[in-house]
Amino acid sequence: MTAYHILKHTTKSVAIYEARQIARGATGHNAGQVAPYFEKDWDDIVQEYGLEMASDAQQSVLMARDLLVDIIDYTNCVVPFHSQLGYA
């Protein structure tokens, strides 16, 4: 994220150095999933955090996919990225 914001909001260049093998981890690959829902019932979230905070959180999760797409497009990063419609 830091490299992305430097590239997007300044005229600086960025070089990223990995200490070890790239994509090192439990699976050997960087992988993730953005699911635009919470596992807790909406009413429970609102009761615990209030409507404004719950709504802000939901909006942030919905915007996460758009941010990922922007990062990939802006940096010309060549990575597999798949999006699909699903229902919770």
PyMOL Python script that loads the backbone (N, CA, C, O; Angstrom):
from pymol import cmd

cmd.read_pdbstr("""\
ATOM      1  N   MET A   1       0.825  -1.196   0.000  1.00  0.00           N
ATOM      2  CA  MET A   1       0.000   0.000   0.000  1.00  0.00           C
ATOM      3  C   MET A   1       0.864   1.253   0.000  1.00  0.00           C
ATOM      4  O   MET A   1       0.551   2.232  -0.678  1.00  0.00           O
ATOM      5  N   THR A   2       1.939   1.219   0.754  1.00  0.00           N
ATOM      6  CA  THR A   2       2.815   2.393   0.798  1.00  0.00           C
ATOM      7  C   THR A   2       3.390   2.683  -0.577  1.00  0.00           C
ATOM      8  O   THR A   2       3.387   3.830  -1.025  1.00  0.00           O
ATOM      9  N   ALA A   3       3.883   1.648  -1.252  1.00  0.00           N
ATOM     10  CA  ALA A   3       4.452   1.834  -2.591  1.00  0.00           C
ATOM     11  C   ALA A   3       3.393   2.367  -3.557  1.00  0.00           C
ATOM     12  O   ALA A   3       3.679   3.258  -4.356  1.00  0.00           O
ATOM     13  N   TYR A   4       2.195   1.837  -3.491  1.00  0.00           N
ATOM     14  CA  TYR A   4       1.103   2.292  -4.369  1.00  0.00           C
ATOM     15  C   TYR A   4       0.823   3.774  -4.167  1.00  0.00           C
ATOM     16  O   TYR A   4       0.714   4.519  -5.141  1.00  0.00           O
ATOM     17  N   HIS A   5       0.705   4.209  -2.920  1.00  0.00           N
ATOM     18  CA  HIS A   5       0.391   5.618  -2.659  1.00  0.00           C
ATOM     19  C   HIS A   5       1.548   6.540  -3.053  1.00  0.00           C
ATOM     20  O   HIS A   5       1.318   7.654  -3.523  1.00  0.00           O
ATOM     21  N   ILE A   6       2.777   6.086  -2.865  1.00  0.00           N
ATOM     22  CA  ILE A   6       3.916   6.891  -3.319  1.00  0.00           C
ATOM     23  C   ILE A   6       3.859   7.062  -4.835  1.00  0.00           C
ATOM     24  O   ILE A   6       4.038   8.168  -5.345  1.00  0.00           O
ATOM     25  N   LEU A   7       3.611   5.978  -5.549  1.00  0.00           N
ATOM     26  CA  LEU A   7       3.525   6.049  -7.008  1.00  0.00           C
ATOM     27  C   LEU A   7       2.365   6.917  -7.476  1.00  0.00           C
ATOM     28  O   LEU A   7       2.504   7.701  -8.415  1.00  0.00           O
ATOM     29  N   LYS A   8       1.239   6.774  -6.827  1.00  0.00           N
ATOM     30  CA  LYS A   8       0.035   7.468  -7.274  1.00  0.00           C
ATOM     31  C   LYS A   8       0.038   8.958  -6.925  1.00  0.00           C
ATOM     32  O   LYS A   8      -0.497   9.766  -7.685  1.00  0.00           O
ATOM     33  N   HIS A   9       0.625   9.329  -5.806  1.00  0.00           N
ATOM     34  CA  HIS A   9       0.483  10.698  -5.316  1.00  0.00           C
ATOM     35  C   HIS A   9       1.766  11.523  -5.324  1.00  0.00           C
ATOM     36  O   HIS A   9       1.785  12.648  -4.825  1.00  0.00           O
ATOM     37  N   THR A  10       2.834  10.970  -5.887  1.00  0.00           N
ATOM     38  CA  THR A  10       4.076  11.734  -6.010  1.00  0.00           C
ATOM     39  C   THR A  10       4.696  11.436  -7.371  1.00  0.00           C
ATOM     40  O   THR A  10       4.152  10.652  -8.149  1.00  0.00           O
ATOM     41  N   THR A  11       5.824  12.056  -7.652  1.00  0.00           N
ATOM     42  CA  THR A  11       6.546  11.769  -8.894  1.00  0.00           C
ATOM     43  C   THR A  11       7.721  10.830  -8.619  1.00  0.00           C
ATOM     44  O   THR A  11       8.582  10.648  -9.480  1.00  0.00           O
ATOM     45  N   LYS A  12       7.761  10.241  -7.444  1.00  0.00           N
ATOM     46  CA  LYS A  12       8.844   9.347  -7.043  1.00  0.00           C
ATOM     47  C   LYS A  12       8.701   7.978  -7.706  1.00  0.00           C
ATOM     48  O   LYS A  12       7.615   7.590  -8.135  1.00  0.00           O
ATOM     49  N   SER A  13       9.805   7.266  -7.780  1.00  0.00           N
ATOM     50  CA  SER A  13       9.817   5.873  -8.220  1.00  0.00           C
ATOM     51  C   SER A  13       9.917   4.988  -6.985  1.00  0.00           C
ATOM     52  O   SER A  13      10.293   5.450  -5.907  1.00  0.00           O
ATOM     53  N   VAL A  14       9.578   3.719  -7.148  1.00  0.00           N
ATOM     54  CA  VAL A  14       9.597   2.798  -6.020  1.00  0.00           C
ATOM     55  C   VAL A  14      10.290   1.510  -6.452  1.00  0.00           C
ATOM     56  O   VAL A  14      10.044   0.996  -7.544  1.00  0.00           O
ATOM     57  N   ALA A  15      11.150   1.001  -5.592  1.00  0.00           N
ATOM     58  CA  ALA A  15      11.753  -0.317  -5.772  1.00  0.00           C
ATOM     59  C   ALA A  15      11.448  -1.113  -4.509  1.00  0.00           C
ATOM     60  O   ALA A  15      11.661  -0.630  -3.397  1.00  0.00           O
ATOM     61  N   ILE A  16      10.959  -2.312  -4.681  1.00  0.00           N
ATOM     62  CA  ILE A  16      10.626  -3.164  -3.537  1.00  0.00           C
ATOM     63  C   ILE A  16      11.603  -4.335  -3.522  1.00  0.00           C
ATOM     64  O   ILE A  16      11.763  -5.042  -4.517  1.00  0.00           O
ATOM     65  N   TYR A  17      12.249  -4.524  -2.384  1.00  0.00           N
ATOM     66  CA  TYR A  17      13.189  -5.623  -2.218  1.00  0.00           C
ATOM     67  C   TYR A  17      12.612  -6.600  -1.218  1.00  0.00           C
ATOM     68  O   TYR A  17      12.171  -6.207  -0.138  1.00  0.00           O
ATOM     69  N   GLU A  18      12.615  -7.875  -1.576  1.00  0.00           N
ATOM     70  CA  GLU A  18      12.146  -8.920  -0.681  1.00  0.00           C
ATOM     71  C   GLU A  18      13.334  -9.482   0.094  1.00  0.00           C
ATOM     72  O   GLU A  18      14.405  -9.693  -0.474  1.00  0.00           O
ATOM     73  N   ALA A  19      13.148  -9.723   1.378  1.00  0.00           N
ATOM     74  CA  ALA A  19      14.216 -10.278   2.196  1.00  0.00           C
ATOM     75  C   ALA A  19      14.460 -11.746   1.861  1.00  0.00           C
ATOM     76  O   ALA A  19      15.581 -12.243   1.973  1.00  0.00           O
ATOM     77  N   ARG A  20      13.425 -12.414   1.460  1.00  0.00           N
ATOM     78  CA  ARG A  20      13.517 -13.840   1.138  1.00  0.00           C
ATOM     79  C   ARG A  20      12.801 -14.078  -0.177  1.00  0.00           C
ATOM     80  O   ARG A  20      12.687 -13.178  -1.009  1.00  0.00           O
ATOM     81  N   GLN A  21      12.333 -15.271  -0.350  1.00  0.00           N
ATOM     82  CA  GLN A  21      11.626 -15.659  -1.569  1.00  0.00           C
ATOM     83  C   GLN A  21      10.323 -14.873  -1.694  1.00  0.00           C
ATOM     84  O   GLN A  21       9.582 -14.731  -0.721  1.00  0.00           O
ATOM     85  N   ILE A  22      10.051 -14.368  -2.882  1.00  0.00           N
ATOM     86  CA  ILE A  22       8.796 -13.644  -3.132  1.00  0.00           C
ATOM     87  C   ILE A  22       7.626 -14.608  -2.943  1.00  0.00           C
ATOM     88  O   ILE A  22       7.705 -15.779  -3.317  1.00  0.00           O
ATOM     89  N   ALA A  23       6.556 -14.107  -2.367  1.00  0.00           N
ATOM     90  CA  ALA A  23       5.323 -14.868  -2.139  1.00  0.00           C
ATOM     91  C   ALA A  23       5.532 -16.018  -1.157  1.00  0.00           C
ATOM     92  O   ALA A  23       4.854 -17.043  -1.231  1.00  0.00           O
ATOM     93  N   ARG A  24       6.454 -15.838  -0.258  1.00  0.00           N
ATOM     94  CA  ARG A  24       6.737 -16.881   0.727  1.00  0.00           C
ATOM     95  C   ARG A  24       5.625 -16.894   1.774  1.00  0.00           C
ATOM     96  O   ARG A  24       5.197 -15.836   2.235  1.00  0.00           O
ATOM     97  N   GLY A  25       5.170 -18.043   2.140  1.00  0.00           N
ATOM     98  CA  GLY A  25       4.133 -18.137   3.155  1.00  0.00           C
ATOM     99  C   GLY A  25       3.593 -19.539   3.245  1.00  0.00           C
ATOM    100  O   GLY A  25       4.176 -20.476   2.699  1.00  0.00           O
ATOM    101  N   ALA A  26       2.495 -19.687   3.925  1.00  0.00           N
ATOM    102  CA  ALA A  26       1.928 -21.005   4.185  1.00  0.00           C
ATOM    103  C   ALA A  26       1.627 -21.769   2.897  1.00  0.00           C
ATOM    104  O   ALA A  26       1.861 -22.976   2.826  1.00  0.00           O
ATOM    105  N   THR A  27       1.112 -21.080   1.883  1.00  0.00           N
ATOM    106  CA  THR A  27       0.773 -21.750   0.631  1.00  0.00           C
ATOM    107  C   THR A  27       1.848 -21.583  -0.423  1.00  0.00           C
ATOM    108  O   THR A  27       1.818 -22.250  -1.457  1.00  0.00           O
ATOM    109  N   GLY A  28       2.803 -20.690  -0.167  1.00  0.00           N
ATOM    110  CA  GLY A  28       3.813 -20.405  -1.168  1.00  0.00           C
ATOM    111  C   GLY A  28       3.333 -19.378  -2.186  1.00  0.00           C
ATOM    112  O   GLY A  28       4.072 -19.035  -3.109  1.00  0.00           O
ATOM    113  N   HIS A  29       2.139 -18.896  -2.037  1.00  0.00           N
ATOM    114  CA  HIS A  29       1.558 -17.903  -2.944  1.00  0.00           C
ATOM    115  C   HIS A  29       0.852 -16.839  -2.111  1.00  0.00           C
ATOM    116  O   HIS A  29       0.332 -17.122  -1.032  1.00  0.00           O
ATOM    117  N   ASN A  30       0.841 -15.636  -2.618  1.00  0.00           N
ATOM    118  CA  ASN A  30       0.021 -14.610  -1.979  1.00  0.00           C
ATOM    119  C   ASN A  30      -1.396 -14.785  -2.496  1.00  0.00           C
ATOM    120  O   ASN A  30      -1.621 -14.794  -3.707  1.00  0.00           O
ATOM    121  N   ALA A  31      -2.321 -14.920  -1.615  1.00  0.00           N
ATOM    122  CA  ALA A  31      -3.706 -15.130  -2.024  1.00  0.00           C
ATOM    123  C   ALA A  31      -4.609 -14.404  -1.039  1.00  0.00           C
ATOM    124  O   ALA A  31      -4.253 -14.225   0.126  1.00  0.00           O
ATOM    125  N   GLY A  32      -5.749 -13.998  -1.501  1.00  0.00           N
ATOM    126  CA  GLY A  32      -6.683 -13.337  -0.610  1.00  0.00           C
ATOM    127  C   GLY A  32      -8.073 -13.337  -1.196  1.00  0.00           C
ATOM    128  O   GLY A  32      -8.284 -13.706  -2.352  1.00  0.00           O
ATOM    129  N   GLN A  33      -8.985 -12.931  -0.406  1.00  0.00           N
ATOM    130  CA  GLN A  33     -10.377 -12.883  -0.827  1.00  0.00           C
ATOM    131  C   GLN A  33     -11.029 -11.684  -0.171  1.00  0.00           C
ATOM    132  O   GLN A  33     -10.843 -11.436   1.021  1.00  0.00           O
ATOM    133  N   VAL A  34     -11.781 -10.953  -0.944  1.00  0.00           N
ATOM    134  CA  VAL A  34     -12.581  -9.856  -0.405  1.00  0.00           C
ATOM    135  C   VAL A  34     -14.034 -10.268  -0.550  1.00  0.00           C
ATOM    136  O   VAL A  34     -14.529 -10.436  -1.664  1.00  0.00           O
ATOM    137  N   ALA A  35     -14.705 -10.427   0.551  1.00  0.00           N
ATOM    138  CA  ALA A  35     -16.120 -10.788   0.543  1.00  0.00           C
ATOM    139  C   ALA A  35     -16.900  -9.629   1.153  1.00  0.00           C
ATOM    140  O   ALA A  35     -16.659  -9.258   2.302  1.00  0.00           O
ATOM    141  N   PRO A  36     -17.832  -9.053   0.397  1.00  0.00           N
ATOM    142  CA  PRO A  36     -18.518  -7.842   0.862  1.00  0.00           C
ATOM    143  C   PRO A  36     -19.671  -8.103   1.831  1.00  0.00           C
ATOM    144  O   PRO A  36     -20.769  -7.572   1.663  1.00  0.00           O
ATOM    145  N   TYR A  37     -19.410  -8.908   2.823  1.00  0.00           N
ATOM    146  CA  TYR A  37     -20.422  -9.137   3.841  1.00  0.00           C
ATOM    147  C   TYR A  37     -19.718  -9.483   5.140  1.00  0.00           C
ATOM    148  O   TYR A  37     -18.528  -9.800   5.144  1.00  0.00           O
ATOM    149  N   PHE A  38     -20.438  -9.422   6.221  1.00  0.00           N
ATOM    150  CA  PHE A  38     -19.904  -9.784   7.526  1.00  0.00           C
ATOM    151  C   PHE A  38     -20.567 -11.075   7.976  1.00  0.00           C
ATOM    152  O   PHE A  38     -21.723 -11.339   7.643  1.00  0.00           O
ATOM    153  N   GLU A  39     -19.841 -11.864   8.721  1.00  0.00           N
ATOM    154  CA  GLU A  39     -20.407 -13.127   9.201  1.00  0.00           C
ATOM    155  C   GLU A  39     -21.389 -12.921  10.351  1.00  0.00           C
ATOM    156  O   GLU A  39     -22.168 -13.816  10.678  1.00  0.00           O
ATOM    157  N   LYS A  40     -21.348 -11.761  10.948  1.00  0.00           N
ATOM    158  CA  LYS A  40     -22.253 -11.427  12.044  1.00  0.00           C
ATOM    159  C   LYS A  40     -23.502 -10.767  11.444  1.00  0.00           C
ATOM    160  O   LYS A  40     -23.399 -10.057  10.443  1.00  0.00           O
ATOM    161  N   ASP A  41     -24.654 -10.987  12.031  1.00  0.00           N
ATOM    162  CA  ASP A  41     -25.891 -10.369  11.550  1.00  0.00           C
ATOM    163  C   ASP A  41     -25.795  -8.850  11.591  1.00  0.00           C
ATOM    164  O   ASP A  41     -25.249  -8.273  12.531  1.00  0.00           O
ATOM    165  N   TRP A  42     -26.329  -8.220  10.566  1.00  0.00           N
ATOM    166  CA  TRP A  42     -26.294  -6.755  10.448  1.00  0.00           C
ATOM    167  C   TRP A  42     -26.880  -6.083  11.681  1.00  0.00           C
ATOM    168  O   TRP A  42     -26.303  -5.128  12.199  1.00  0.00           O
ATOM    169  N   ASP A  43     -28.016  -6.570  12.153  1.00  0.00           N
ATOM    170  CA  ASP A  43     -28.660  -5.974  13.331  1.00  0.00           C
ATOM    171  C   ASP A  43     -27.751  -6.024  14.558  1.00  0.00           C
ATOM    172  O   ASP A  43     -27.714  -5.082  15.349  1.00  0.00           O
ATOM    173  N   ASP A  44     -27.020  -7.128  14.710  1.00  0.00           N
ATOM    174  CA  ASP A  44     -26.093  -7.248  15.841  1.00  0.00           C
ATOM    175  C   ASP A  44     -24.933  -6.264  15.709  1.00  0.00           C
ATOM    176  O   ASP A  44     -24.493  -5.680  16.699  1.00  0.00           O
ATOM    177  N   ILE A  45     -24.441  -6.082  14.489  1.00  0.00           N
ATOM    178  CA  ILE A  45     -23.351  -5.130  14.256  1.00  0.00           C
ATOM    179  C   ILE A  45     -23.814  -3.714  14.573  1.00  0.00           C
ATOM    180  O   ILE A  45     -23.104  -2.956  15.235  1.00  0.00           O
ATOM    181  N   VAL A  46     -25.005  -3.360  14.100  1.00  0.00           N
ATOM    182  CA  VAL A  46     -25.546  -2.017  14.368  1.00  0.00           C
ATOM    183  C   VAL A  46     -25.751  -1.809  15.860  1.00  0.00           C
ATOM    184  O   VAL A  46     -25.432  -0.745  16.390  1.00  0.00           O
ATOM    185  N   GLN A  47     -26.278  -2.812  16.532  1.00  0.00           N
ATOM    186  CA  GLN A  47     -26.503  -2.685  17.971  1.00  0.00           C
ATOM    187  C   GLN A  47     -25.179  -2.497  18.719  1.00  0.00           C
ATOM    188  O   GLN A  47     -25.102  -1.713  19.666  1.00  0.00           O
ATOM    189  N   GLU A  48     -24.150  -3.212  18.293  1.00  0.00           N
ATOM    190  CA  GLU A  48     -22.867  -3.144  18.998  1.00  0.00           C
ATOM    191  C   GLU A  48     -22.071  -1.884  18.676  1.00  0.00           C
ATOM    192  O   GLU A  48     -21.424  -1.321  19.558  1.00  0.00           O
ATOM    193  N   TYR A  49     -22.114  -1.428  17.397  1.00  0.00           N
ATOM    194  CA  TYR A  49     -21.247  -0.326  16.975  1.00  0.00           C
ATOM    195  C   TYR A  49     -21.986   0.945  16.563  1.00  0.00           C
ATOM    196  O   TYR A  49     -21.367   1.997  16.401  1.00  0.00           O
ATOM    197  N   GLY A  50     -23.288   0.856  16.396  1.00  0.00           N
ATOM    198  CA  GLY A  50     -24.057   2.009  15.934  1.00  0.00           C
ATOM    199  C   GLY A  50     -24.186   1.995  14.418  1.00  0.00           C
ATOM    200  O   GLY A  50     -23.350   1.427  13.715  1.00  0.00           O
ATOM    201  N   LEU A  51     -25.241   2.627  13.927  1.00  0.00           N
ATOM    202  CA  LEU A  51     -25.547   2.594  12.498  1.00  0.00           C
ATOM    203  C   LEU A  51     -24.460   3.260  11.655  1.00  0.00           C
ATOM    204  O   LEU A  51     -24.085   2.740  10.605  1.00  0.00           O
ATOM    205  N   GLU A  52     -23.956   4.404  12.109  1.00  0.00           N
ATOM    206  CA  GLU A  52     -22.962   5.123  11.309  1.00  0.00           C
ATOM    207  C   GLU A  52     -21.674   4.305  11.147  1.00  0.00           C
ATOM    208  O   GLU A  52     -21.152   4.187  10.038  1.00  0.00           O
ATOM    209  N   MET A  53     -21.168   3.750  12.232  1.00  0.00           N
ATOM    210  CA  MET A  53     -19.932   2.978  12.158  1.00  0.00           C
ATOM    211  C   MET A  53     -20.141   1.690  11.346  1.00  0.00           C
ATOM    212  O   MET A  53     -19.276   1.297  10.563  1.00  0.00           O
ATOM    213  N   ALA A  54     -21.286   1.043  11.538  1.00  0.00           N
ATOM    214  CA  ALA A  54     -21.581  -0.172  10.786  1.00  0.00           C
ATOM    215  C   ALA A  54     -21.689   0.133   9.290  1.00  0.00           C
ATOM    216  O   ALA A  54     -21.185  -0.631   8.467  1.00  0.00           O
ATOM    217  N   SER A  55     -22.329   1.219   8.940  1.00  0.00           N
ATOM    218  CA  SER A  55     -22.460   1.618   7.540  1.00  0.00           C
ATOM    219  C   SER A  55     -21.102   1.971   6.936  1.00  0.00           C
ATOM    220  O   SER A  55     -20.814   1.597   5.799  1.00  0.00           O
ATOM    221  N   ASP A  56     -20.271   2.687   7.685  1.00  0.00           N
ATOM    222  CA  ASP A  56     -18.923   3.023   7.206  1.00  0.00           C
ATOM    223  C   ASP A  56     -18.105   1.758   6.953  1.00  0.00           C
ATOM    224  O   ASP A  56     -17.379   1.667   5.963  1.00  0.00           O
ATOM    225  N   ALA A  57     -18.229   0.795   7.846  1.00  0.00           N
ATOM    226  CA  ALA A  57     -17.489  -0.460   7.682  1.00  0.00           C
ATOM    227  C   ALA A  57     -17.955  -1.197   6.430  1.00  0.00           C
ATOM    228  O   ALA A  57     -17.133  -1.707   5.668  1.00  0.00           O
ATOM    229  N   GLN A  58     -19.252  -1.254   6.217  1.00  0.00           N
ATOM    230  CA  GLN A  58     -19.788  -1.943   5.033  1.00  0.00           C
ATOM    231  C   GLN A  58     -19.320  -1.243   3.760  1.00  0.00           C
ATOM    232  O   GLN A  58     -18.946  -1.908   2.794  1.00  0.00           O
ATOM    233  N   GLN A  59     -19.337   0.073   3.746  1.00  0.00           N
ATOM    234  CA  GLN A  59     -18.883   0.835   2.575  1.00  0.00           C
ATOM    235  C   GLN A  59     -17.404   0.589   2.312  1.00  0.00           C
ATOM    236  O   GLN A  59     -17.000   0.456   1.157  1.00  0.00           O
ATOM    237  N   SER A  60     -16.594   0.525   3.355  1.00  0.00           N
ATOM    238  CA  SER A  60     -15.161   0.265   3.205  1.00  0.00           C
ATOM    239  C   SER A  60     -14.901  -1.097   2.586  1.00  0.00           C
ATOM    240  O   SER A  60     -14.043  -1.236   1.715  1.00  0.00           O
ATOM    241  N   VAL A  61     -15.639  -2.097   3.034  1.00  0.00           N
ATOM    242  CA  VAL A  61     -15.480  -3.435   2.474  1.00  0.00           C
ATOM    243  C   VAL A  61     -15.877  -3.450   1.000  1.00  0.00           C
ATOM    244  O   VAL A  61     -15.209  -4.083   0.183  1.00  0.00           O
ATOM    245  N   LEU A  62     -16.951  -2.760   0.660  1.00  0.00           N
ATOM    246  CA  LEU A  62     -17.387  -2.710  -0.739  1.00  0.00           C
ATOM    247  C   LEU A  62     -16.362  -1.993  -1.618  1.00  0.00           C
ATOM    248  O   LEU A  62     -16.203  -2.339  -2.789  1.00  0.00           O
ATOM    249  N   MET A  63     -15.667  -1.000  -1.064  1.00  0.00           N
ATOM    250  CA  MET A  63     -14.687  -0.243  -1.832  1.00  0.00           C
ATOM    251  C   MET A  63     -13.342  -0.983  -1.960  1.00  0.00           C
ATOM    252  O   MET A  63     -12.513  -0.602  -2.786  1.00  0.00           O
ATOM    253  N   ALA A  64     -13.120  -2.016  -1.165  1.00  0.00           N
ATOM    254  CA  ALA A  64     -11.847  -2.735  -1.181  1.00  0.00           C
ATOM    255  C   ALA A  64     -11.563  -3.345  -2.549  1.00  0.00           C
ATOM    256  O   ALA A  64     -10.425  -3.292  -3.017  1.00  0.00           O
ATOM    257  N   ARG A  65     -12.555  -3.912  -3.189  1.00  0.00           N
ATOM    258  CA  ARG A  65     -12.359  -4.497  -4.519  1.00  0.00           C
ATOM    259  C   ARG A  65     -11.931  -3.429  -5.517  1.00  0.00           C
ATOM    260  O   ARG A  65     -11.016  -3.648  -6.311  1.00  0.00           O
ATOM    261  N   ASP A  66     -12.588  -2.279  -5.479  1.00  0.00           N
ATOM    262  CA  ASP A  66     -12.235  -1.193  -6.397  1.00  0.00           C
ATOM    263  C   ASP A  66     -10.798  -0.729  -6.171  1.00  0.00           C
ATOM    264  O   ASP A  66     -10.092  -0.405  -7.127  1.00  0.00           O
ATOM    265  N   LEU A  67     -10.366  -0.696  -4.920  1.00  0.00           N
ATOM    266  CA  LEU A  67      -8.989  -0.303  -4.613  1.00  0.00           C
ATOM    267  C   LEU A  67      -8.004  -1.323  -5.174  1.00  0.00           C
ATOM    268  O   LEU A  67      -6.981  -0.942  -5.742  1.00  0.00           O
ATOM    269  N   LEU A  68      -8.295  -2.609  -5.024  1.00  0.00           N
ATOM    270  CA  LEU A  68      -7.422  -3.634  -5.576  1.00  0.00           C
ATOM    271  C   LEU A  68      -7.303  -3.504  -7.097  1.00  0.00           C
ATOM    272  O   LEU A  68      -6.207  -3.608  -7.648  1.00  0.00           O
ATOM    273  N   VAL A  69      -8.422  -3.280  -7.764  1.00  0.00           N
ATOM    274  CA  VAL A  69      -8.410  -3.113  -9.215  1.00  0.00           C
ATOM    275  C   VAL A  69      -7.580  -1.887  -9.596  1.00  0.00           C
ATOM    276  O   VAL A  69      -6.811  -1.935 -10.556  1.00  0.00           O
ATOM    277  N   ASP A  70      -7.729  -0.792  -8.853  1.00  0.00           N
ATOM    278  CA  ASP A  70      -6.971   0.422  -9.133  1.00  0.00           C
ATOM    279  C   ASP A  70      -5.472   0.185  -8.948  1.00  0.00           C
ATOM    280  O   ASP A  70      -4.668   0.637  -9.763  1.00  0.00           O
ATOM    281  N   ILE A  71      -5.097  -0.514  -7.895  1.00  0.00           N
ATOM    282  CA  ILE A  71      -3.682  -0.811  -7.651  1.00  0.00           C
ATOM    283  C   ILE A  71      -3.110  -1.625  -8.807  1.00  0.00           C
ATOM    284  O   ILE A  71      -2.036  -1.308  -9.317  1.00  0.00           O
ATOM    285  N   ILE A  72      -3.814  -2.661  -9.217  1.00  0.00           N
ATOM    286  CA  ILE A  72      -3.344  -3.511 -10.313  1.00  0.00           C
ATOM    287  C   ILE A  72      -3.224  -2.713 -11.604  1.00  0.00           C
ATOM    288  O   ILE A  72      -2.215  -2.810 -12.302  1.00  0.00           O
ATOM    289  N   ASP A  73      -4.241  -1.928 -11.923  1.00  0.00           N
ATOM    290  CA  ASP A  73      -4.227  -1.133 -13.158  1.00  0.00           C
ATOM    291  C   ASP A  73      -3.157  -0.051 -13.132  1.00  0.00           C
ATOM    292  O   ASP A  73      -2.407   0.106 -14.095  1.00  0.00           O
ATOM    293  N   TYR A  74      -3.083   0.685 -12.047  1.00  0.00           N
ATOM    294  CA  TYR A  74      -2.171   1.826 -11.954  1.00  0.00           C
ATOM    295  C   TYR A  74      -0.713   1.398 -11.985  1.00  0.00           C
ATOM    296  O   TYR A  74       0.122   2.081 -12.578  1.00  0.00           O
ATOM    297  N   THR A  75      -0.402   0.276 -11.353  1.00  0.00           N
ATOM    298  CA  THR A  75       0.981  -0.182 -11.275  1.00  0.00           C
ATOM    299  C   THR A  75       1.356  -1.128 -12.411  1.00  0.00           C
ATOM    300  O   THR A  75       2.494  -1.593 -12.483  1.00  0.00           O
ATOM    301  N   ASN A  76       0.412  -1.412 -13.290  1.00  0.00           N
ATOM    302  CA  ASN A  76       0.651  -2.371 -14.383  1.00  0.00           C
ATOM    303  C   ASN A  76       1.141  -3.715 -13.848  1.00  0.00           C
ATOM    304  O   ASN A  76       1.948  -4.398 -14.479  1.00  0.00           O
ATOM    305  N   CYS A  77       0.652  -4.064 -12.712  1.00  0.00           N
ATOM    306  CA  CYS A  77       1.036  -5.313 -12.055  1.00  0.00           C
ATOM    307  C   CYS A  77       0.373  -6.481 -12.786  1.00  0.00           C
ATOM    308  O   CYS A  77      -0.823  -6.452 -13.076  1.00  0.00           O
ATOM    309  N   VAL A  78       1.164  -7.495 -13.073  1.00  0.00           N
ATOM    310  CA  VAL A  78       0.643  -8.661 -13.773  1.00  0.00           C
ATOM    311  C   VAL A  78       0.411  -9.763 -12.744  1.00  0.00           C
ATOM    312  O   VAL A  78       1.322 -10.515 -12.397  1.00  0.00           O
ATOM    313  N   VAL A  79      -0.809  -9.838 -12.275  1.00  0.00           N
ATOM    314  CA  VAL A  79      -1.190 -10.860 -11.299  1.00  0.00           C
ATOM    315  C   VAL A  79      -2.565 -11.394 -11.673  1.00  0.00           C
ATOM    316  O   VAL A  79      -3.379 -10.668 -12.242  1.00  0.00           O
ATOM    317  N   PRO A  80      -2.826 -12.644 -11.360  1.00  0.00           N
ATOM    318  CA  PRO A  80      -4.174 -13.150 -11.606  1.00  0.00           C
ATOM    319  C   PRO A  80      -5.159 -12.492 -10.639  1.00  0.00           C
ATOM    320  O   PRO A  80      -4.927 -12.459  -9.431  1.00  0.00           O
ATOM    321  N   PHE A  81      -6.235 -11.982 -11.172  1.00  0.00           N
ATOM    322  CA  PHE A  81      -7.263 -11.353 -10.341  1.00  0.00           C
ATOM    323  C   PHE A  81      -8.607 -11.762 -10.903  1.00  0.00           C
ATOM    324  O   PHE A  81      -8.895 -11.518 -12.075  1.00  0.00           O
ATOM    325  N   HIS A  82      -9.415 -12.371 -10.091  1.00  0.00           N
ATOM    326  CA  HIS A  82     -10.716 -12.851 -10.535  1.00  0.00           C
ATOM    327  C   HIS A  82     -11.807 -12.238  -9.668  1.00  0.00           C
ATOM    328  O   HIS A  82     -11.656 -12.101  -8.454  1.00  0.00           O
ATOM    329  N   SER A  83     -12.880 -11.880 -10.299  1.00  0.00           N
ATOM    330  CA  SER A  83     -14.023 -11.333  -9.589  1.00  0.00           C
ATOM    331  C   SER A  83     -15.242 -12.117 -10.014  1.00  0.00           C
ATOM    332  O   SER A  83     -15.424 -12.408 -11.196  1.00  0.00           O
ATOM    333  N   GLN A  84     -16.063 -12.451  -9.066  1.00  0.00           N
ATOM    334  CA  GLN A  84     -17.285 -13.172  -9.403  1.00  0.00           C
ATOM    335  C   GLN A  84     -18.421 -12.756  -8.498  1.00  0.00           C
ATOM    336  O   GLN A  84     -18.214 -12.340  -7.358  1.00  0.00           O
ATOM    337  N   LEU A  85     -19.597 -12.871  -9.012  1.00  0.00           N
ATOM    338  CA  LEU A  85     -20.794 -12.515  -8.276  1.00  0.00           C
ATOM    339  C   LEU A  85     -21.153 -13.673  -7.349  1.00  0.00           C
ATOM    340  O   LEU A  85     -21.168 -14.833  -7.761  1.00  0.00           O
ATOM    341  N   GLY A  86     -21.435 -13.348  -6.122  1.00  0.00           N
ATOM    342  CA  GLY A  86     -21.820 -14.378  -5.165  1.00  0.00           C
ATOM    343  C   GLY A  86     -22.891 -13.845  -4.235  1.00  0.00           C
ATOM    344  O   GLY A  86     -23.169 -12.646  -4.218  1.00  0.00           O
ATOM    345  N   TYR A  87     -23.470 -14.706  -3.490  1.00  0.00           N
ATOM    346  CA  TYR A  87     -24.531 -14.316  -2.572  1.00  0.00           C
ATOM    347  C   TYR A  87     -24.242 -14.885  -1.198  1.00  0.00           C
ATOM    348  O   TYR A  87     -23.824 -16.035  -1.065  1.00  0.00           O
ATOM    349  N   ALA A  88     -24.467 -14.073  -0.178  1.00  0.00           N
ATOM    350  CA  ALA A  88     -24.261 -14.532   1.197  1.00  0.00           C
ATOM    351  C   ALA A  88     -25.588 -14.918   1.795  1.00  0.00           C
ATOM    352  O   ALA A  88     -25.647 -15.335   2.952  1.00  0.00           O
TER     353      ALA A  88
END
""", "prot")
cmd.dss("prot")
cmd.show_as("cartoon", "prot")
cmd.util.cbc("prot")
cmd.orient("prot")
